[in-house]
């Protein structure tokens, strides 16, 4: 496995230095960490190196108090056309070892989706173009999704004769219900950003001209919010469909116990009593 701090050319760069090579860009500014896929000539197909770097960056963002929000976007016409086909085809060849495909999924695409779901910071997907397969799951795993009116989503696995993967069978039913999830997976048809918004998969749809400003405004708002409150709320909501009511209520009570010890909670109460806007520090 590649060093998650090294780009595809073998150079090493710390996240604070800005760019992690030419295919995956990173920037941290004003509390917002931006992770940008940069393979427009390959329809933003996600390579193994990019995937591993993204996992590392998301894990770093989770523990970095200077990161208050994360934005995942892409340069070029596509948001992400899925996994790099050449890499996948090699791993699924006729002479593969039994269990190798399963191990590849568990340690690869699924690990990336988990890194987004488990990141304690709000993660925004900025989808400016087609999001296919792994690319669609990458967007759906994010906490909030902003798309252009020309973007679309697709689960093309059935067209390749393979099973839905990258967490799609977990994410989709929880967002849109069983029947609609089956429709997308069984038919493999395009879903426009507008249709996805009507189903609850997308939060906001903007014109291409208004899209960048809308993403920036949302990221800034999240970066100025109470980070601990958002982190705990994210964890509670993500876990709510996987447990019973008693467990959910207990987790909620424990989360509130943690939240009330934060500096942001004290600031929020003080601001309310003093009739002013709170100035949260994410601590």
ZADO-1210 file (C-alpha; in nm, 4 decimals, padded with zeros to 6 digits):
<atoms>
<atom x="00.0000" y="00.0000" z="00.0000" code="UNK" pos="1"/>
<atom x="00.1254" y="00.3454" z="-00.0853" code="UNK" pos="2"/>
<atom x="00.2417" y="00.5836" z="00.1828" code="UNK" pos="3"/>
<atom x="-00.0703" y="00.7944" z="00.2499" code="UNK" pos="4"/>
<atom x="00.1469" y="01.1047" z="00.2834" code="UNK" pos="5"/>
<atom x="00.3107" y="01.0583" z="-00.0569" code="UNK" pos="6"/>
<atom x="00.1641" y="01.1556" z="-00.3913" code="UNK" pos="7"/>
<atom x="00.1651" y="00.9311" z="-00.6962" code="UNK" pos="8"/>
<atom x="00.4979" y="01.0718" z="-00.8049" code="UNK" pos="9"/>
<atom x="00.6643" y="00.9542" z="-00.4845" code="UNK" pos="10"/>
<atom x="00.7122" y="01.2999" z="-00.3311" code="UNK" pos="11"/>
<atom x="00.6084" y="01.3587" z="00.0282" code="UNK" pos="12"/>
<atom x="00.4036" y="01.6556" z="00.1397" code="UNK" pos="13"/>
<atom x="00.2352" y="01.7453" z="00.4655" code="UNK" pos="14"/>
<atom x="-00.1317" y="01.8416" z="00.4330" code="UNK" pos="15"/>
<atom x="-00.0519" y="02.1938" z="00.5535" code="UNK" pos="16"/>
<atom x="00.1656" y="02.2475" z="00.2465" code="UNK" pos="17"/>
<atom x="-00.1384" y="02.2533" z="00.0228" code="UNK" pos="18"/>
<atom x="-00.1127" y="01.9975" z="-00.2575" code="UNK" pos="19"/>
<atom x="-00.0617" y="01.6237" z="-00.2217" code="UNK" pos="20"/>
<atom x="00.0576" y="01.5720" z="-00.5745" code="UNK" pos="21"/>
<atom x="-00.1197" y="01.6486" z="-00.8983" code="UNK" pos="22"/>
<atom x="-00.4155" y="01.4083" z="-00.8675" code="UNK" pos="23"/>
<atom x="-00.5364" y="01.4890" z="-00.5164" code="UNK" pos="24"/>
<atom x="-00.5296" y="01.8438" z="-00.3840" code="UNK" pos="25"/>
<atom x="-00.5624" y="01.9514" z="-00.0222" code="UNK" pos="26"/>
<atom x="-00.6123" y="02.2942" z="00.1304" code="UNK" pos="27"/>
<atom x="-00.6908" y="02.4036" z="00.4852" code="UNK" pos="28"/>
<atom x="-00.8114" y="02.7610" z="00.5156" code="UNK" pos="29"/>
<atom x="-01.0387" y="02.9343" z="00.7641" code="UNK" pos="30"/>
<atom x="-01.1231" y="02.6053" z="00.9317" code="UNK" pos="31"/>
<atom x="-01.2329" y="02.4379" z="00.6064" code="UNK" pos="32"/>
<atom x="-01.0332" y="02.1418" z="00.4720" code="UNK" pos="33"/>
<atom x="-01.0844" y="02.0963" z="00.0988" code="UNK" pos="34"/>
<atom x="-01.0068" y="01.7622" z="-00.0636" code="UNK" pos="35"/>
<atom x="-01.0234" y="01.7873" z="-00.4425" code="UNK" pos="36"/>
<atom x="-01.0038" y="01.5038" z="-00.6934" code="UNK" pos="37"/>
<atom x="-00.7934" y="01.6219" z="-00.9841" code="UNK" pos="38"/>
<atom x="-00.7957" y="01.3654" z="-01.2659" code="UNK" pos="39"/>
<atom x="-01.0189" y="01.5348" z="-01.5236" code="UNK" pos="40"/>
<atom x="-00.8509" y="01.3475" z="-01.8083" code="UNK" pos="41"/>
<atom x="-00.9607" y="01.0187" z="-01.6445" code="UNK" pos="42"/>
<atom x="-01.3183" y="01.1305" z="-01.5680" code="UNK" pos="43"/>
<atom x="-01.2099" y="01.1654" z="-01.2046" code="UNK" pos="44"/>
<atom x="-01.1863" y="00.7869" z="-01.1620" code="UNK" pos="45"/>
<atom x="-01.0567" y="00.7195" z="-00.8119" code="UNK" pos="46"/>
<atom x="-00.7160" y="00.5533" z="-00.8029" code="UNK" pos="47"/>
<atom x="-00.5829" y="00.3449" z="-00.5153" code="UNK" pos="48"/>
<atom x="-00.3376" y="00.6217" z="-00.4259" code="UNK" pos="49"/>
<atom x="-00.6106" y="00.8852" z="-00.4151" code="UNK" pos="50"/>
<atom x="-00.8364" y="00.6603" z="-00.2094" code="UNK" pos="51"/>
<atom x="-00.5694" y="00.5890" z="00.0508" code="UNK" pos="52"/>
<atom x="-00.4751" y="00.9559" z="00.0729" code="UNK" pos="53"/>
<atom x="-00.8390" y="01.0548" z="00.1225" code="UNK" pos="54"/>
<atom x="-00.8771" y="00.8040" z="00.4054" code="UNK" pos="55"/>
<atom x="-00.5682" y="00.9468" z="00.5749" code="UNK" pos="56"/>
<atom x="-00.6842" y="01.3071" z="00.5313" code="UNK" pos="57"/>
<atom x="-01.0294" y="01.2339" z="00.6699" code="UNK" pos="58"/>
<atom x="-00.8786" y="01.0584" z="00.9709" code="UNK" pos="59"/>
<atom x="-00.6489" y="01.3560" z="01.0247" code="UNK" pos="60"/>
<atom x="-00.9393" y="01.5997" z="00.9967" code="UNK" pos="61"/>
<atom x="-01.1274" y="01.4052" z="01.2621" code="UNK" pos="62"/>
<atom x="-00.8583" y="01.4707" z="01.5213" code="UNK" pos="63"/>
<atom x="-00.7414" y="01.8155" z="01.4112" code="UNK" pos="64"/>
<atom x="-00.9054" y="02.0988" z="01.6104" code="UNK" pos="65"/>
<atom x="-00.8121" y="02.3440" z="01.3352" code="UNK" pos="66"/>
<atom x="-01.0400" y="02.1591" z="01.0921" code="UNK" pos="67"/>
<atom x="-01.4016" y="02.2606" z="01.1483" code="UNK" pos="68"/>
<atom x="-01.5521" y="02.1313" z="00.8218" code="UNK" pos="69"/>
<atom x="-01.4483" y="01.9242" z="00.5192" code="UNK" pos="70"/>
<atom x="-01.5450" y="01.9732" z="00.1546" code="UNK" pos="71"/>
<atom x="-01.4926" y="01.6946" z="-00.1009" code="UNK" pos="72"/>
<atom x="-01.5017" y="01.8142" z="-00.4602" code="UNK" pos="73"/>
<atom x="-01.3441" y="01.7599" z="-00.7997" code="UNK" pos="74"/>
<atom x="-01.1975" y="01.9477" z="-01.0911" code="UNK" pos="75"/>
<atom x="-01.3199" y="01.8882" z="-01.4436" code="UNK" pos="76"/>
<atom x="-01.6458" y="01.7668" z="-01.5923" code="UNK" pos="77"/>
<atom x="-01.6936" y="01.4678" z="-01.3588" code="UNK" pos="78"/>
<atom x="-01.7243" y="01.4546" z="-00.9806" code="UNK" pos="79"/>
<atom x="-01.6106" y="01.0916" z="-00.9763" code="UNK" pos="80"/>
<atom x="-01.6760" y="00.8214" z="-01.2351" code="UNK" pos="81"/>
<atom x="-01.6068" y="00.5428" z="-00.9846" code="UNK" pos="82"/>
<atom x="-01.3069" y="00.3294" z="-00.9042" code="UNK" pos="83"/>
<atom x="-01.0172" y="00.3038" z="-01.1464" code="UNK" pos="84"/>
<atom x="-01.1367" y="00.0257" z="-01.3806" code="UNK" pos="85"/>
<atom x="-00.7890" y="-00.1063" z="-01.4547" code="UNK" pos="86"/>
<atom x="-00.7125" y="-00.1606" z="-01.0868" code="UNK" pos="87"/>
<atom x="-01.0491" y="-00.3265" z="-01.0242" code="UNK" pos="88"/>
<atom x="-01.0211" y="-00.5498" z="-01.3308" code="UNK" pos="89"/>
<atom x="-00.6804" y="-00.6724" z="-01.2176" code="UNK" pos="90"/>
<atom x="-00.8068" y="-00.7592" z="-00.8723" code="UNK" pos="91"/>
<atom x="-01.1068" y="-00.9454" z="-01.0171" code="UNK" pos="92"/>
<atom x="-00.9135" y="-01.1460" z="-01.2765" code="UNK" pos="93"/>
<atom x="-00.9676" y="-01.5209" z="-01.3286" code="UNK" pos="94"/>
<atom x="-00.6572" y="-01.6176" z="-01.1311" code="UNK" pos="95"/>
<atom x="-00.7301" y="-01.4183" z="-00.8169" code="UNK" pos="96"/>
<atom x="-00.7026" y="-01.5850" z="-00.4790" code="UNK" pos="97"/>
<atom x="-01.0242" y="-01.6737" z="-00.2984" code="UNK" pos="98"/>
<atom x="-01.1211" y="-01.3884" z="-00.0704" code="UNK" pos="99"/>
<atom x="-00.8999" y="-01.1302" z="-00.2429" code="UNK" pos="100"/>
<atom x="-01.1918" y="-00.9287" z="-00.3820" code="UNK" pos="101"/>
<atom x="-01.3575" y="-00.9232" z="-00.0402" code="UNK" pos="102"/>
<atom x="-01.0361" y="-00.8059" z="00.1246" code="UNK" pos="103"/>
<atom x="-00.9935" y="-00.5384" z="-00.1416" code="UNK" pos="104"/>
<atom x="-01.3425" y="-00.4035" z="-00.0735" code="UNK" pos="105"/>
<atom x="-01.3111" y="-00.4117" z="00.3058" code="UNK" pos="106"/>
<atom x="-00.9769" y="-00.2312" z="00.3077" code="UNK" pos="107"/>
<atom x="-01.0477" y="-00.0023" z="00.0118" code="UNK" pos="108"/>
<atom x="-01.3747" y="00.1543" z="-00.0971" code="UNK" pos="109"/>
<atom x="-01.5638" y="00.0561" z="00.2168" code="UNK" pos="110"/>
<atom x="-01.2864" y="00.1955" z="00.4346" code="UNK" pos="111"/>
<atom x="-01.3144" y="00.5274" z="00.2500" code="UNK" pos="112"/>
<atom x="-01.6914" y="00.5424" z="00.2999" code="UNK" pos="113"/>
<atom x="-01.6432" y="00.4591" z="00.6681" code="UNK" pos="114"/>
<atom x="-01.3842" y="00.7354" z="00.7008" code="UNK" pos="115"/>
<atom x="-01.6457" y="00.9872" z="00.5845" code="UNK" pos="116"/>
<atom x="-01.9195" y="00.8472" z="00.8085" code="UNK" pos="117"/>
<atom x="-01.6881" y="00.8307" z="01.1108" code="UNK" pos="118"/>
<atom x="-01.5229" y="01.1702" z="01.0667" code="UNK" pos="119"/>
<atom x="-01.6294" y="01.3916" z="01.3550" code="UNK" pos="120"/>
<atom x="-01.6374" y="01.6996" z="01.1333" code="UNK" pos="121"/>
<atom x="-01.9234" y="01.7810" z="00.8941" code="UNK" pos="122"/>
<atom x="-01.8337" y="01.6606" z="00.5433" code="UNK" pos="123"/>
<atom x="-01.9854" y="01.8344" z="00.2411" code="UNK" pos="124"/>
<atom x="-01.9959" y="01.6805" z="-00.1066" code="UNK" pos="125"/>
<atom x="-01.9641" y="01.9438" z="-00.3801" code="UNK" pos="126"/>
<atom x="-02.0882" y="01.7561" z="-00.6865" code="UNK" pos="127"/>
<atom x="-02.0380" y="01.9532" z="-01.0064" code="UNK" pos="128"/>
<atom x="-02.0755" y="01.6634" z="-01.2513" code="UNK" pos="129"/>
<atom x="-02.1556" y="01.2933" z="-01.2907" code="UNK" pos="130"/>
<atom x="-02.1098" y="01.0761" z="-00.9807" code="UNK" pos="131"/>
<atom x="-02.1079" y="00.7083" z="-01.0743" code="UNK" pos="132"/>
<atom x="-02.0725" y="00.3921" z="-00.8675" code="UNK" pos="133"/>
<atom x="-01.8128" y="00.4557" z="-00.6007" code="UNK" pos="134"/>
<atom x="-01.8413" y="00.8239" z="-00.6933" code="UNK" pos="135"/>
<atom x="-02.2123" y="00.8227" z="-00.6088" code="UNK" pos="136"/>
<atom x="-02.1487" y="00.6457" z="-00.2781" code="UNK" pos="137"/>
<atom x="-01.8683" y="00.8929" z="-00.2022" code="UNK" pos="138"/>
<atom x="-02.1218" y="01.1754" z="-00.2370" code="UNK" pos="139"/>
<atom x="-02.4084" y="01.0001" z="-00.0544" code="UNK" pos="140"/>
<atom x="-02.1854" y="00.9197" z="00.2452" code="UNK" pos="141"/>
<atom x="-02.1225" y="01.2894" z="00.3057" code="UNK" pos="142"/>
<atom x="-02.3330" y="01.4721" z="00.5624" code="UNK" pos="143"/>
<atom x="-02.4581" y="01.7385" z="00.3242" code="UNK" pos="144"/>
<atom x="-02.4639" y="01.7307" z="-00.0546" code="UNK" pos="145"/>
<atom x="-02.4618" y="02.0318" z="-00.2873" code="UNK" pos="146"/>
<atom x="-02.4918" y="01.9711" z="-00.6611" code="UNK" pos="147"/>
<atom x="-02.5116" y="02.1629" z="-00.9842" code="UNK" pos="148"/>
<atom x="-02.8265" y="02.1302" z="-01.1946" code="UNK" pos="149"/>
<atom x="-02.6229" y="01.9441" z="-01.4574" code="UNK" pos="150"/>
<atom x="-02.4913" y="01.6781" z="-01.2178" code="UNK" pos="151"/>
<atom x="-02.6335" y="01.3280" z="-01.2050" code="UNK" pos="152"/>
<atom x="-02.5898" y="01.0054" z="-01.0083" code="UNK" pos="153"/>
<atom x="-02.5814" y="00.6454" z="-01.1237" code="UNK" pos="154"/>
<atom x="-02.5400" y="00.2939" z="-00.9800" code="UNK" pos="155"/>
<atom x="-02.4022" y="00.1187" z="-01.2914" code="UNK" pos="156"/>
<atom x="-02.2965" y="-00.2074" z="-01.1243" code="UNK" pos="157"/>
<atom x="-02.5777" y="-00.4100" z="-01.2812" code="UNK" pos="158"/>
<atom x="-02.4592" y="-00.2971" z="-01.6248" code="UNK" pos="159"/>
<atom x="-02.1221" y="-00.4587" z="-01.5509" code="UNK" pos="160"/>
<atom x="-02.2715" y="-00.7771" z="-01.4060" code="UNK" pos="161"/>
<atom x="-02.1352" y="-00.7092" z="-01.0574" code="UNK" pos="162"/>
<atom x="-02.2955" y="-00.6399" z="-00.7200" code="UNK" pos="163"/>
<atom x="-02.3491" y="-00.2913" z="-00.5825" code="UNK" pos="164"/>
<atom x="-02.0545" y="-00.2012" z="-00.3631" code="UNK" pos="165"/>
<atom x="-01.8751" y="00.0820" z="-00.1790" code="UNK" pos="166"/>
<atom x="-02.1459" y="00.0783" z="00.0852" code="UNK" pos="167"/>
<atom x="-02.4309" y="00.1429" z="-00.1578" code="UNK" pos="168"/>
<atom x="-02.6567" y="-00.1272" z="-00.0148" code="UNK" pos="169"/>
<atom x="-02.6086" y="00.0292" z="00.3288" code="UNK" pos="170"/>
<atom x="-02.6396" y="00.3965" z="00.2356" code="UNK" pos="171"/>
<atom x="-02.9259" y="00.3991" z="-00.0140" code="UNK" pos="172"/>
<atom x="-03.2052" y="00.2267" z="00.1847" code="UNK" pos="173"/>
<atom x="-03.1349" y="00.4516" z="00.4813" code="UNK" pos="174"/>
<atom x="-03.1730" y="00.7610" z="00.2636" code="UNK" pos="175"/>
<atom x="-03.4547" y="00.6750" z="00.0247" code="UNK" pos="176"/>
<atom x="-03.6131" y="00.3474" z="00.1436" code="UNK" pos="177"/>
<atom x="-03.5998" y="-00.0069" z="00.0126" code="UNK" pos="178"/>
<atom x="-03.8068" y="00.0276" z="-00.3036" code="UNK" pos="179"/>
<atom x="-03.6269" y="00.3322" z="-00.4448" code="UNK" pos="180"/>
<atom x="-03.2898" y="00.1839" z="-00.3513" code="UNK" pos="181"/>
<atom x="-03.3758" y="-00.1316" z="-00.5442" code="UNK" pos="182"/>
<atom x="-03.4902" y="00.0760" z="-00.8407" code="UNK" pos="183"/>
<atom x="-03.1555" y="00.2536" z="-00.8633" code="UNK" pos="184"/>
<atom x="-02.9513" y="-00.0643" z="-00.8116" code="UNK" pos="185"/>
<atom x="-03.1588" y="-00.2987" z="-01.0316" code="UNK" pos="186"/>
<atom x="-03.1944" y="-00.0639" z="-01.3309" code="UNK" pos="187"/>
<atom x="-02.8707" y="00.1341" z="-01.3219" code="UNK" pos="188"/>
<atom x="-03.0372" y="00.4424" z="-01.4679" code="UNK" pos="189"/>
<atom x="-02.9287" y="00.8038" z="-01.4365" code="UNK" pos="190"/>
<atom x="-03.0710" y="01.0085" z="-01.1522" code="UNK" pos="191"/>
<atom x="-03.0563" y="01.3829" z="-01.2109" code="UNK" pos="192"/>
<atom x="-02.9575" y="01.6173" z="-00.9303" code="UNK" pos="193"/>
<atom x="-03.3099" y="01.7573" z="-00.9275" code="UNK" pos="194"/>
<atom x="-03.4633" y="01.4106" z="-00.8962" code="UNK" pos="195"/>
<atom x="-03.2110" y="01.3204" z="-00.6263" code="UNK" pos="196"/>
<atom x="-03.3086" y="01.6330" z="-00.4325" code="UNK" pos="197"/>
<atom x="-03.6763" y="01.5398" z="-00.4479" code="UNK" pos="198"/>
<atom x="-03.5860" y="01.1975" z="-00.3028" code="UNK" pos="199"/>
<atom x="-03.3781" y="01.3423" z="-00.0196" code="UNK" pos="200"/>
<atom x="-03.0364" y="01.2351" z="-00.1495" code="UNK" pos="201"/>
<atom x="-02.9282" y="01.5915" z="-00.2315" code="UNK" pos="202"/>
<atom x="-02.9731" y="01.8942" z="-00.0077" code="UNK" pos="203"/>
<atom x="-02.9333" y="02.1802" z="-00.2550" code="UNK" pos="204"/>
<atom x="-02.9152" y="02.2198" z="-00.6330" code="UNK" pos="205"/>
<atom x="-02.7664" y="02.5324" z="-00.7904" code="UNK" pos="206"/>
<atom x="-02.6789" y="02.6572" z="-01.1347" code="UNK" pos="207"/>
<atom x="-02.3155" y="02.6167" z="-01.2342" code="UNK" pos="208"/>
<atom x="-02.2663" y="02.9922" z="-01.1887" code="UNK" pos="209"/>
<atom x="-02.4046" y="02.9956" z="-00.8317" code="UNK" pos="210"/>
<atom x="-02.2565" y="02.6614" z="-00.7232" code="UNK" pos="211"/>
<atom x="-01.9071" y="02.7687" z="-00.6037" code="UNK" pos="212"/>
<atom x="-02.0403" y="03.0535" z="-00.3907" code="UNK" pos="213"/>
<atom x="-02.3071" y="02.8313" z="-00.2366" code="UNK" pos="214"/>
<atom x="-02.0499" y="02.5669" z="-00.1406" code="UNK" pos="215"/>
<atom x="-01.8204" y="02.8309" z="00.0114" code="UNK" pos="216"/>
<atom x="-02.1044" y="02.9855" z="00.2111" code="UNK" pos="217"/>
<atom x="-02.2156" y="02.6492" z="00.3494" code="UNK" pos="218"/>
<atom x="-01.8600" y="02.5490" z="00.4412" code="UNK" pos="219"/>
<atom x="-01.8026" y="02.8812" z="00.6172" code="UNK" pos="220"/>
<atom x="-02.1256" y="02.8441" z="00.8119" code="UNK" pos="221"/>
<atom x="-02.0311" y="02.4941" z="00.9274" code="UNK" pos="222"/>
<atom x="-01.6778" y="02.6041" z="01.0166" code="UNK" pos="223"/>
<atom x="-01.8201" y="02.8773" z="01.2406" code="UNK" pos="224"/>
<atom x="-02.0638" y="02.6423" z="01.4165" code="UNK" pos="225"/>
<atom x="-02.0291" y="02.4427" z="01.7389" code="UNK" pos="226"/>
<atom x="-01.8046" y="02.1610" z="01.6181" code="UNK" pos="227"/>
<atom x="-01.8535" y="01.9275" z="01.9139" code="UNK" pos="228"/>
<atom x="-02.2303" y="01.9624" z="01.8886" code="UNK" pos="229"/>
<atom x="-02.2211" y="01.8727" z="01.5189" code="UNK" pos="230"/>
<atom x="-01.9859" y="01.5778" z="01.5773" code="UNK" pos="231"/>
<atom x="-02.2099" y="01.4292" z="01.8447" code="UNK" pos="232"/>
<atom x="-02.5241" y="01.4935" z="01.6421" code="UNK" pos="233"/>
<atom x="-02.3679" y="01.3265" z="01.3384" code="UNK" pos="234"/>
<atom x="-02.2745" y="01.0183" z="01.5364" code="UNK" pos="235"/>
<atom x="-02.6202" y="00.9907" z="01.6950" code="UNK" pos="236"/>
<atom x="-02.8054" y="01.0296" z="01.3661" code="UNK" pos="237"/>
<atom x="-02.5816" y="00.7878" z="01.1753" code="UNK" pos="238"/>
<atom x="-02.6272" y="00.5225" z="01.4459" code="UNK" pos="239"/>
<atom x="-03.0004" y="00.5759" z="01.4953" code="UNK" pos="240"/>
<atom x="-03.1164" y="00.3275" z="01.2309" code="UNK" pos="241"/>
<atom x="-02.8854" y="00.0517" z="01.3499" code="UNK" pos="242"/>
<atom x="-03.0055" y="00.0140" z="01.7085" code="UNK" pos="243"/>
<atom x="-03.3164" y="00.0112" z="01.9258" code="UNK" pos="244"/>
<atom x="-03.4850" y="00.3036" z="02.1024" code="UNK" pos="245"/>
<atom x="-03.3294" y="00.2330" z="02.4421" code="UNK" pos="246"/>
<atom x="-02.9791" y="00.2308" z="02.2970" code="UNK" pos="247"/>
<atom x="-03.0475" y="00.5477" z="02.0965" code="UNK" pos="248"/>
<atom x="-03.1825" y="00.7319" z="02.4006" code="UNK" pos="249"/>
<atom x="-02.8867" y="00.6253" z="02.6143" code="UNK" pos="250"/>
<atom x="-02.6401" y="00.7356" z="02.3461" code="UNK" pos="251"/>
<atom x="-02.8192" y="01.0689" z="02.3193" code="UNK" pos="252"/>
<atom x="-02.7987" y="01.1254" z="02.6949" code="UNK" pos="253"/>
<atom x="-02.4291" y="01.0360" z="02.6997" code="UNK" pos="254"/>
<atom x="-02.3642" y="01.2689" z="02.4055" code="UNK" pos="255"/>
<atom x="-02.5341" y="01.5538" z="02.5890" code="UNK" pos="256"/>
<atom x="-02.3171" y="01.4819" z="02.8928" code="UNK" pos="257"/>
<atom x="-02.0094" y="01.5230" z="02.6725" code="UNK" pos="258"/>
<atom x="-02.1403" y="01.8281" z="02.4868" code="UNK" pos="259"/>
<atom x="-02.2170" y="02.0262" z="02.8001" code="UNK" pos="260"/>
<atom x="-01.8518" y="02.0099" z="02.9059" code="UNK" pos="261"/>
<atom x="-01.7315" y="02.1872" z="02.5891" code="UNK" pos="262"/>
<atom x="-01.6257" y="02.5511" z="02.5644" code="UNK" pos="263"/>
<atom x="-01.8768" y="02.5981" z="02.2838" code="UNK" pos="264"/>
<atom x="-02.1630" y="02.4951" z="02.5122" code="UNK" pos="265"/>
<atom x="-02.0610" y="02.7567" z="02.7683" code="UNK" pos="266"/>
<atom x="-02.0321" y="03.0169" z="02.4929" code="UNK" pos="267"/>
<atom x="-02.3721" y="02.9211" z="02.3523" code="UNK" pos="268"/>
<atom x="-02.5453" y="02.9640" z="02.6872" code="UNK" pos="269"/>
<atom x="-02.3642" y="03.2918" z="02.7595" code="UNK" pos="270"/>
<atom x="-02.4546" y="03.4292" z="02.4170" code="UNK" pos="271"/>
<atom x="-02.8192" y="03.3376" z="02.4694" code="UNK" pos="272"/>
<atom x="-02.8326" y="03.5090" z="02.8093" code="UNK" pos="273"/>
<atom x="-02.6493" y="03.8135" z="02.6746" code="UNK" pos="274"/>
<atom x="-02.8707" y="03.8289" z="02.3638" code="UNK" pos="275"/>
<atom x="-02.5838" y="03.8135" z="02.1143" code="UNK" pos="276"/>
<atom x="-02.4605" y="03.5773" z="01.8455" code="UNK" pos="277"/>
<atom x="-02.2275" y="03.3044" z="01.9777" code="UNK" pos="278"/>
<atom x="-01.8638" y="03.2909" z="01.8702" code="UNK" pos="279"/>
<atom x="-01.7829" y="02.9228" z="01.8652" code="UNK" pos="280"/>
<atom x="-01.4229" y="02.8006" z="01.8619" code="UNK" pos="281"/>
<atom x="-01.4817" y="02.4313" z="01.7967" code="UNK" pos="282"/>
<atom x="-01.3656" y="02.3332" z="02.1441" code="UNK" pos="283"/>
</atoms>
